[in-house]
């Protein structure tokens, strides 16, 4: 059966002219990454500091803006698309809340859309509202992948960059606690989550012989290259005659990957949300 397409009626911005569009129109429909050295990066993606004093008035007086990582990452990601010139529909949320607005106002718009609060931040589900902005753009589609669906590693992210898909990524702050019991026959690891963080995917590269992903981190506006590593299963039960039995206690089983690991601190990837501009 042929794939059906929903006809979207809207007004398209073309060279400053408003054109009523009910069918494919010749326009900029793809966000390109710029090749630099051994990688490809979204050069139009701005770097925004979620702790900026310019955002201090977003919440009530005295409330911290430290929980603004999701709307800030979403603002950076969608700005990479709109600043690169991808066409959008006049009257859409993106046109009204993002285009021609300051970067901090873009963060405010996403914070309002996502229901972000000073105390609770943004829910994982509401992080997916970034991907829903694909409806405001020409020929774009949304992508929402959780770690329950797939291993979210460097190769998957590279495939997204290759198809001009701009993503944000959620990871949790997990503490790995492993203990030995039953005379050493049982070795079990537990993973306790205490909050999380959101970062915007800025591209894919090879560094020091390793495939890595480049991120725009909104925490004090930092650019970081991470090798997204698979978290190994460590738990096991050793029984007489039967031998060693693996026990997988990782949050997402074989799909458990981390942004980075430092001792018992494991930054486990929960999901990634993207806008694919090449559909």
Secondary structure, 3 states (H helix, E strand, C coil): CCCCCCCCCEEEEECCEEEEECCCCCCCCCCCCEEECCEEECCCCCCCCCCCHHHCCCCCCCCCCCCCHHHHHHHHHHHHHHCCCCCEEECCHHHHHCCCCCHHHHHHHHHHHHCCECCCECCHHHHCCCHHHHHHECCCEEEEEECCCCCCCHHHHHHHHHCCEEEEEEEEEEEEEEEEEHHHCEEEEEEEEEEEEEEEEEEEEEECCEEEEEEEECCCCEEEEECCEECCCCCEEEECCCEEEECCCCCCHHHCEEEEEECCEEEEEEEEEEEECCC
